[in-house]
Amino acid sequence: MSGPNCCTVMRELAVWRVEEFVNRRSAPSAAHQRDGVLIPMLTLAQAAAQTGMARSSILRAIKRGALSGTRNPDGTWLVDPAELARAFPVNAQPALQAAHPDPVAAVRLEAAQQRIADLERALADMRGERDDLKTQAQRLALPNAHPTRQDGQADAHPDQPDAQPAAGKWRRAWRWMQARG
């Protein structure tokens, strides 16, 4: 038997499979040359992030011919950045897109924040007016709310000339109700 043994064949097969896997992964380059300069290609996810569109929209554009793209043997799609810029406008503010994916919600948030600021200013104005009115009321108040006579007893209120007898009647009525139970 001059042929290779089983272990050698298996080892060569394993090495061939690893080399094939490595070659398959690295053979379709994620870059291409244009005028001698190596230009990196974009995946669908990267293209979607640059344009602010969905990956499925970019793939549909490739399939209908509006955008040229190449498909790797592993199934991933690659798009030239210049071709992407030609077909779709590149998003100038990707950070804003990431912060607020819903533009309607972003507008509503801005309006709500503006309304809150307006209400806080109005509240501060009202508090200032309240404090001013309180200060004015304190200045206009009589220094002696209950003037006393010279003998030390309080004067009767001018609207009630007979305040003492009325208080006495109620006191007697109260005592009578307490006694009757």
C-alpha positions as CSV (number, residue, x, y, z in Angstrom):
1,M,0.0,0.0,0.0
2,S,1.8,3.0,-1.2
3,G,-1.2,5.5,-0.9
4,P,-1.7,8.0,1.9
5,N,-3.1,6.7,5.1
6,C,-6.5,7.7,6.5
7,C,-5.1,10.2,9.1
8,T,-3.1,12.2,6.4
9,V,-6.1,12.4,4.2
10,M,-8.3,13.7,7.0
11,R,-5.7,16.2,8.0
12,E,-5.4,17.5,4.5
13,L,-9.1,17.7,4.2
14,A,-9.4,19.7,7.4
15,V,-6.6,22.1,6.3
16,W,-8.3,22.5,2.9
17,R,-11.7,23.3,4.6
18,V,-10.1,26.0,6.8
19,E,-8.3,27.5,3.9
20,E,-11.5,27.5,1.8
21,F,-13.4,29.1,4.7
22,V,-10.8,31.8,5.1
23,N,-10.6,32.5,1.4
24,R,-14.4,32.6,1.1
25,R,-14.6,35.2,3.9
26,S,-11.7,37.4,2.6
27,A,-12.0,36.9,-1.2
28,P,-14.9,39.3,-1.8
29,S,-13.3,42.5,-0.7
30,A,-15.3,45.0,1.1
31,A,-13.4,47.6,-0.9
32,H,-12.8,48.4,-4.6
33,Q,-10.3,50.4,-6.5
34,R,-11.2,53.6,-8.3
35,D,-8.3,55.4,-10.1
36,G,-5.8,53.4,-8.2
37,V,-7.3,54.3,-4.8
38,L,-8.9,51.7,-2.6
39,I,-12.4,52.8,-1.8
40,P,-14.2,51.0,1.1
41,M,-17.7,49.6,0.2
42,L,-20.6,50.0,2.6
43,T,-22.9,47.3,3.9
44,L,-26.7,47.8,3.8
45,A,-26.7,48.7,7.5
46,Q,-23.9,51.3,7.0
47,A,-25.7,52.8,4.0
48,A,-28.9,52.9,5.9
49,A,-27.2,54.8,8.8
50,Q,-25.7,57.3,6.4
51,T,-29.0,58.0,4.5
52,G,-31.4,57.7,7.4
53,M,-33.4,55.1,5.4
54,A,-34.2,51.5,6.2
55,R,-32.0,48.7,5.0
56,S,-35.0,47.2,3.2
57,S,-35.5,50.4,1.2
58,I,-31.9,50.4,0.0
59,L,-32.1,46.7,-0.9
60,R,-35.3,47.5,-2.9
61,A,-33.5,50.3,-4.7
62,I,-30.7,47.8,-5.6
63,K,-33.2,45.3,-6.9
64,R,-35.1,47.8,-9.1
65,G,-31.9,49.2,-10.5
66,A,-31.9,52.7,-8.9
67,L,-28.7,51.8,-7.0
68,S,-25.9,49.5,-8.0
69,G,-24.7,47.0,-5.4
70,T,-22.7,43.8,-5.4
71,R,-23.6,40.7,-3.5
72,N,-21.0,38.6,-1.7
73,P,-21.0,34.8,-1.8
74,D,-22.0,34.9,1.9
75,G,-25.1,36.8,1.0
76,T,-24.2,40.3,2.2
77,W,-24.8,43.3,-0.1
78,L,-22.1,46.0,-0.6
79,V,-22.8,49.5,-1.9
80,D,-20.3,52.1,-3.3
81,P,-20.5,55.3,-1.2
82,A,-20.4,57.5,-4.3
83,E,-23.3,55.5,-5.9
84,L,-25.2,55.8,-2.6
85,A,-24.7,59.6,-2.6
86,R,-25.9,59.8,-6.2
87,A,-29.1,57.8,-5.6
88,F,-30.0,59.0,-2.1
89,P,-29.1,62.2,-0.2
90,V,-26.7,61.6,2.6
91,N,-28.1,62.5,5.9
92,A,-26.3,65.6,7.2
93,Q,-27.3,65.1,10.9
94,P,-27.1,61.4,11.8
95,A,-26.9,62.2,15.5
96,L,-30.3,63.9,15.5
97,Q,-31.8,60.9,13.7
98,A,-30.4,58.6,16.4
99,A,-31.7,60.8,19.2
100,H,-35.2,61.2,17.8
101,P,-36.1,58.4,15.4
102,D,-39.7,59.8,15.1
103,P,-39.6,63.4,13.7
104,V,-43.3,64.0,14.7
105,A,-42.4,63.2,18.3
106,A,-39.4,65.5,18.1
107,V,-41.6,68.4,17.0
108,R,-44.1,67.7,19.7
109,L,-41.4,67.5,22.3
110,E,-40.0,70.9,21.2
111,A,-43.5,72.4,21.4
112,A,-44.2,70.9,24.8
113,Q,-40.8,72.3,26.1
114,Q,-41.7,75.7,24.7
115,R,-45.1,75.6,26.4
116,I,-43.6,74.6,29.7
117,A,-41.1,77.5,29.5
118,D,-44.0,79.9,28.8
119,L,-46.1,78.6,31.7
120,E,-43.1,78.9,34.1
121,R,-42.6,82.5,33.1
122,A,-46.3,83.2,33.6
123,L,-46.2,81.5,37.0
124,A,-43.2,83.6,38.0
125,D,-45.0,86.8,36.9
126,M,-48.1,85.8,38.9
127,R,-46.1,85.1,42.0
128,G,-44.4,88.5,41.7
129,E,-47.8,90.2,41.4
130,R,-49.1,88.3,44.4
131,D,-46.1,89.4,46.5
132,D,-46.6,93.0,45.4
133,L,-50.3,92.9,46.3
134,K,-49.5,91.3,49.7
135,T,-47.0,94.1,50.4
136,Q,-49.5,96.8,49.3
137,A,-52.2,95.3,51.5
138,Q,-49.9,95.2,54.5
139,R,-49.0,98.9,54.0
140,L,-52.7,99.9,53.7
141,A,-53.8,98.0,56.7
142,L,-54.5,100.1,59.8
143,P,-51.7,100.0,62.4
144,N,-54.3,99.2,65.1
145,A,-56.9,96.9,63.8
146,H,-58.8,96.9,67.2
147,P,-58.5,100.4,68.7
148,T,-58.9,100.5,72.5
149,R,-60.5,103.1,74.7
150,Q,-58.5,104.9,77.3
151,D,-59.9,102.6,80.0
152,G,-58.3,99.5,78.3
153,Q,-61.5,98.0,76.9
154,A,-62.0,97.6,73.1
155,D,-64.4,99.9,71.4
156,A,-67.5,98.3,70.0
157,H,-67.5,97.9,66.3
158,P,-69.3,100.8,64.6
159,D,-71.7,98.5,62.7
160,Q,-72.9,96.8,66.0
161,P,-73.8,99.4,68.5
162,D,-75.2,96.9,71.0
163,A,-72.6,94.1,70.7
164,Q,-72.4,93.4,74.5
165,P,-76.1,92.6,75.1
166,A,-76.3,90.4,72.0
167,A,-73.3,88.4,73.2
168,G,-75.0,88.0,76.7
169,K,-78.2,86.7,75.1
170,W,-76.3,84.0,73.3
171,R,-74.3,83.1,76.3
172,R,-77.4,82.6,78.4
173,A,-79.0,80.5,75.6
174,W,-75.9,78.4,75.4
175,R,-75.9,77.8,79.2
176,W,-79.6,76.9,79.1
177,M,-79.0,74.3,76.2
178,Q,-76.1,72.8,78.1
179,A,-78.2,72.4,81.2
180,R,-81.1,70.8,79.4
181,G,-78.7,68.3,77.7
